[in-house]
Amino acid sequence: MQRKSMVNTLTIDEIEKVAFKGKKVVISQQTLDELTKSFRFLVDFSKDKIIYGINTGFGPMVQFKVESHELNQLQYNLIRSHSNGAGNVLNEVYTRAVVLARLNNFLQGHSGISPETITLLTEFLNQNIVPEIFEHGGVGASGDLVQLAHLGLNLIGEGNVYYQGKRENTKAVLDRLQLKPLTLKLRDGLGIINGTSCMTGIAAVNLIYAQRLLNWAVVASAVINEIIESFDDSFSSELNAVKLHKGQQYIASQMRQLLKGSGLVRSRKELFSDQQELSRTEFKNKIQEYYSIRCVPQILGPVYDTCMAAVAVTENELNSTNDNPVVIPEADNVFHGGNFHGDYISLEMDKLKLAMIKMTVLAERQLNFLLNKKLNRKFPPFLNKKKLGFNFGLQGMQFVATSTTAESQSLCTSVYVHSIPNNNDNQDVVSMGTNSALIAKKVIENGYEVMAVLMMAVAQAIDLLPENEFEKLAPKTKSLHRHLRSHTSVIEDDVPQFENIRKVVELLKENNFNE
């Protein structure tokens, strides 16, 4: 069966356009016709056969036959019985990504879902009806059963949704928009909840935020190298070309681009020809910087490579059929298996989490470098612009970065390997994929808090430069300084900074300076 759809090859970039920016989703009539054929095939094929989830119970109850007059009610029972989520509710961006991921799964044409399901999911996205999906509930083995059950609950007009920023009764919102709740048919209930779309939607948004955060880490690292007048060979093309990792070479290239035109970054040749330094028994000038300054390509390179690998895996999952059973009309068969198992996403989110933690550790150490006069040998303690001992500069802000980094470090334990059997041991090896994605989400959010403090310190350090050094800054560094100072002011007197930290967090999350 040929499948054609605008989102049939869904990318992370497309997720960003729909989930973040509200781009409309359009499903062609040809696609709907093909999906209708798949649905009708399943209707005919299942009439005289035992098909899981159509005329059987679910999970370990599969051995029990469901009578023909109970089939439709069976699907409603499944949705309602599994709508038991707990914890926080996913925010709008993450939820829209989940809905889009589920829709795209169905557009592959192998779920046997009714075309009405496709239509209503599309309406939810285009009219920005945000389902109420709770973070806790799924083990990621028969997919995200509990989280997707809440999506199903909203599709049948029950529970609550968020519309125009308010939590409202689902049926009331659908009535207002003249939309009919979904009437479940055949295996619609099972099709909606039996897949990896919650963990995958979360993973996609995680990757968008992770890549933005990585870009800010590169920006901060480059500017710090510049304002302390470090040597340029640590991010030179020559040095990084002899270590054969794409990520390392990419990070070094980005740093060179950011620092183009700088009059502060030094060439190693200056030191080679410094006869005064050569005559000393103990060198006055620093020969090499600390690792948090000098080893940025080697530290952030693996972070970049990890992000790119996770993008590839997540996009594969987005464009896969990840439920059970799988309907393949061209093979004239329905195949039972485990495409709902979330190990791919779980493992990638664990790896992404570790990379984000390492990047956060780097940011915290760079912050410490800027605040510690003994290390940077240039700036006053805590970047204090006023009276030492009487005023405190950024001293109080460092505690936020250090404690938040420590929390992220405590979350580094793998979720992917943490399987707990359940479901009467039917699900005896599980992925915990949604848990993995959610903990990665938390670590990324922590990273933004640390990066916000670091960027405020970078701006403060620039403000402390002598005028002749400020004029030598690279054009992009000056642009960054203006960008930050348009949202926060230089810190002189001791005033609370918690609102400014929050403001910078949002600034970093919403923008990508290095694009």
N, C-alpha and C positions, 0 to 999 in steps of 0.2 A: 504494500500500500504506500503510495507516494504521499509524503507529508510536506505541506508548505505552510509556513506561518511566519509572521513578522518576528516572533520570539522563539522560533524553533531552534535558533542558535543563540541563545541568551548569553550575554556577556556580563561581566561585572560592571562595565561602563553602562550597559542598558539598565541594569539594576539601579544604578545611581540616578539615571534620568527619570525612571518611573517612581522609585521609592523616595528619593530626596526632592525631586523637582516636579513631580506630578505629571510627567508626560503620559498622555493617553495611550491606552493599549487598544489596538485594532485587530480584530480577528476576521480574516476574509471569509466570504461565503463558501469558497472552495474548501477551506480548512474545516468549517463547520459541517459541510457535506461529507467530508472524509471521516470525521469523527462520528457522524451519524451512522455511516456504514459500519464502523467498528462496533458501535453500540448494538446495532441490529444484528450483526454477526453473532455477538455474545448472547443476545436474546434467543436466537434460533439454536445456537450451538448448545446452550445449557438446558434446553427443554427436556432432554432424555438422558442427561448425564449428571454425575455428582461433581459439582464445582464448588470449591471452597468459597465460603462467604456468600454464596447465592442460596444454596439449599442445605447448608451445613451450619453448625455452630461455629464459634470463633475460637482461635487459639487451641487450648487443650480440650475445648468442647466440640472440636471438629468431628468427633466420632458420632455426634448426635444429629440425626436428620431433622430438618425443618420442613414442615408441611407446606404445601403450595399456598394455602390461604394465609400463611403467616409470613411469607417472604418479604413483603414490603415493610411490615411492622418490625421485622428483624433488623432492618437497616436503621430505623429510628431508635430501637432499643440500644443498638451499638453506639450511636452518637451520644445519646443521653447518659448511658451508663458510664461512659468514659470521660464525660465533661466534669472532671474533678480536679482541675488545676489548682495550684497554690502558689504563694509567693507574689512577687511583683508582676505587674502586667507589662508586657512588651510595649515599648513606645511606638509611635506612629510609623517612623521610618523602618524600624525592624519588622513591624507587622506587615507593612505593605510589601516588603521584600519576601516575607513568608508567603503571602497570598500570590505574588507573582511567580514564585518558585513552584507553588502547587499547580497553578494554572499551566505553567510551561511543561510540567510533568504530563499533564493530561493532553497537551497539544502534540505529544509524541505519537498519539494514536494507539497506544497499547494498553490502555486502562479500562476500556469498555465503559467509559463513563457516559452518562446521558448528556446530550448537547445543551440541555437547560442548565446543567452545572457550569459549563464553560461560560455561558452567557451571563449568569449571575455573578460568578467570580470576576468577570470583566467589569460588570457594573459596580461591584464593590470598589475596584481600583479606580475606575474613571470618575465615580461620584464621591470618592474618598470616604467611603464607609469603612471604618477601621475596626476589625473584629477585636474582641476582648480575649486575648491569648495570654495565659499565665506562663511564667518562666518554668515553674517546677511541675513535673508530672511524667515525663517520658524517659524511658531508658534507651531509646534509640536502637531498638532491635527489630520490632515490627514497625519500625519507623517511629515517628513522634506521635504516638497514639493519643495521648491526653491533650497535648497542645492543638493538634489538628482536629480533635473532637470538638474543641471550642469553636474552631472555624466552622465546622459542620453545624454546630448548634445555631450559630448566627445565620448560616445559609437557610436553615429551615424556619427562620423567623423567631428563634427563641434566645434567651439570654440577653446580654447587653452588648452594645457597640459604642464606639466613640465617633460622634459626628459633629463637625464644626467645633471641636474642642470640648464637647460635653459628652458625658456618659449617659446614654439613653437606652430605653427599651428597644430591642431590635425590630420588633413588629411595628412599633410606632414610626420608626425611621423609614422602614420599607414602605409603609402605607403612605407616608408623606411624599416619598419619591415615586410613588405609583409602581412599585416593584413587588412582584409576587414571591413569597417564600418558596424555596425549592421543594418540590414534591419528589422524594427519594424513589428511585426506580432501580430494580435489579440489584446491582452491587454499589450504588452510589455512596452509601454510608461507609462501606469498607474502603472504597476507592479514595474517599476524601481523607480518611484518617491514617491509611496504611502506606506511609512513605516518609522520606527524609527531608521534607520541604521546610520544616521549622528550623532544624539545625543548619540546613543549607542556606536558607534566607538570612539567618543570623550570621553565618560564616561570611556571606557575601558582603554584608554591611560592615562586619569586623574588618574585612580586607580593605574596604574603602577608607575607613578611619585609620587603619594601620599604615597604609601607604601615605596618607596625608601626614601622619605623625612622623614617619620615617623621613619625609622630605623636610619637616621642621628640624629634625635631629641633624640632618646634613647642613642645613642653614646655620643652626647654632654652632655646630662644630667648625664650620668654615670661618665664621665671624670671630670666634674665640681665637683661632689660629692667627687671624689677622690682627686683632687688637693687642695681642701680646707679642706681635712681631716675630712669629715663629718662622723657621725656614720652610721653604716650599717643596723640598724634595720628598717629604713624607706623603704628599698627594700628587707627586709628579707622574707623568705618563710613563717615564722610563722605569722608575722603581716598581710601580704597580703592574707594569706589563710583564714582568718576569715571574709574577705569581699568577697562575692560570685560573683565576676565578672571576667569572663575569661580574658578580656583584661587587667585588673589591674594585675592579677597574671602573665600574659605573659610578660608584661613590666618589672615587678620586676625580673622575671627570666632572662630576657635578660640583665638587669643591673648586676645581679650577675655573669652571664657568662662573661661579658665584664671586670669585675673588679677582676676576679679570679687571685690570685697571687699578689694582691696589698698589699704593706706594709704601705700604707698611710691611707687607710680607717680604721676607729676606731670601736672597739666593745663597745657597751654601758656598758659592764661590767667594762671597764676601769674607767668610770665616777662613777659607783656605789662604787668602792673600793678606790676612790681618797679621802683620809682622809683630805688632805690639802684643797680641794675644800669644803668638808663638814663642815669645821670649819669656812668658810667665811659667812658673812651676805649678801654679794653681790658676786655672782659667777663670777670668772674671765673668765672661759671658756664658750663658747656658749653651752647652754643645748640642744637647738633645732635650726635647720636651718630655713631660710625663706621658705615660701611655694613653691617658684619656684625651690627650691633644694630638699626639704623634701617630697613634694606631687607629685613627677613625676609619680609614678604608677597610682595615682588617677586621674591625669590630662590627661596623654597619654593613659591610659587604655580605656576610652570611645572613643578616636580617633581610636585606633586599632579596637574596636568592630564595630564602624561605618564603617570603611573601609571593614571589613569582610562582614558585612551585605550588603554593596553596591556591593561587588564582586558577592555575590549570586544573587542579583536582576539583575545585569548587565549580568551575564552569562545566566540567564533565558531568558532575552530579546534577547540576541545574538542567542539563539537556538530556538526562537519562530518564528511562522509565524505572521508577524506584518503588513500585508497589507490588502486590501479590494477590491473586495470580496475574500473569501477564498475558494479554490477549494479542495474538498474532494471526490476523485473518489470512494473510498470504500463506501461512503454514497450515491453515485450517485446523488450528489447535489453540488450546489455552494451557500455558505452562505454569506449574507451581514451583516456587523456589523461594529465594531470600533476597531479592533486590532491595527490599526495605531496610536491610542491615546498614547501619551508619558508620562503619569502621573507617571508611575513607575520610569523611569529614572529621570524625573524632580525632584521628591521628594528626591530620593537618592542623586542626585547631590547637592541639597540644603543642605541636612544633611552633606554630605562630605565637602561642602564649610565651614559650621560652624565649623566642627571639625578641618579643616585646619587653619582657623582663630585662633581658641583657641591655637593650637600648635604654630602658629606664635607669638601669644602674649606671650606664655611661653618662646620661644627663645629670644624675645626682652627683657623680664625681666631678663633672665639669663645673657644676654649680659650686661645689666645695672649693674647687681650684680658684674660681673667681672671687670667692668670699674670703679666702685665706691668703693674707699678704705674704706669709712665709713661702707659699707655693708660687704665686704669680709674680711676686717681687715687683709689682707695679701699682696696684690699686690699694687704697686704704682698707682696713679690716671691714668686712661685710659691706663693702662698696659704700661706706658712709660718707655722705657729702657735707655733713655738719660737724659738730664737736664730738671727738672721740671720747668715749666714757659717759657722755651725757646723752648723746643720740645713738641709735642702734642700727641704722641702715636697714639691711635685709636680714639681720640676724634672726628675727622671729619667723621669717618666711622659710628659712632653711629647715626648720623642724618639720614643716608640712611635707617638703620634698623627701626628707630622710625617712619619716615614718610611713609615708605612702609607698616608697620604694620597698621598705621592709615588708609591708603587707603583700605586695606583689611577689616578693621572693618566697613568702610563706605559701603562695598559691601555685608553686611550680610543680607540685606532684602530678604525675600523669593521670588523666582521667581515662584515657584510651585503654589502659591495662586494668582498670578497676571494674571488673565485671562482677555483678551479683546476680545469680540465677533467680528467676521469679516466674509468675504465671504458671504455677504448678510444674515448674521445671521445664515447661515447653520452651521458654526463652532461657536456655541454660548458659548461653554465652552472649552477652549484650555489649553494645558499643558505648553507651553513655554519651552519645554524640552531642546531644543538646546541652548536657552539663558541660562538656568540653568547650563548646562554642560560647556558652554563657560565662564561664570562668575566663576565657580569652577576652570576652567583652569587658569584664571587670578590670582585667589587667591593662587593656588598652585605655580605658577610662582613667585608671590610675596614672598611666603614662602621660596623658594630657595634663594632669594636675602638676606633675613634676616638670614637664616641659614648659608649662605656663610660668612657673617660678623661675626656671632657667632663662626663658626669653626676657622676663622682666629684669633679671640680673644682667643679661647681655646689653639691654637698652641702657641700664644704669651705668654699666662700664663704659659704654660709648659716650655717655654724658660726662664722664670723668676724664676723658681724653683731653690733652692740651689742644688748643685750636689748630696748631700746625699739624698735629697727627690726625685730627678729625678731617681736615681737608684732604688728606692722603687716602682716606678710606675708599674702597671700591664703590662704584656707583650703586651696585645692588645692596651693599651694606648700608649706605645712606638711605636708600629706598626702604629697607627693612626698618631702620630707625624711625623714619617718618611714619611708617605704617603702624608701628607699635605706639608711638607717641600721639597718634591721632586717637588712641583709645585709652591710654594711661599716661599719667604725668610722671616726671622725674620724682624720686623719693628723697625728700630733704627732711622736713619735720616728721616726727613720729606720729603717724596716723594709721588707723586700721587699713589693712590691704585685702581683706577677705573678698570684698566686692570686686576689686580689681583682678584678683586671681581668677574669680569666676568669669569675669568679662574676657580675660585673655584666653581662658580655656575655650570659651565659645568662639572666639576669634580664630584660634588655631584649628578647631574642628570644622569651621565653616569655610575656611580659605586655604589655599595652597600657594604660598608665596613663591615657590620654586617652579611654577608652571609657566 
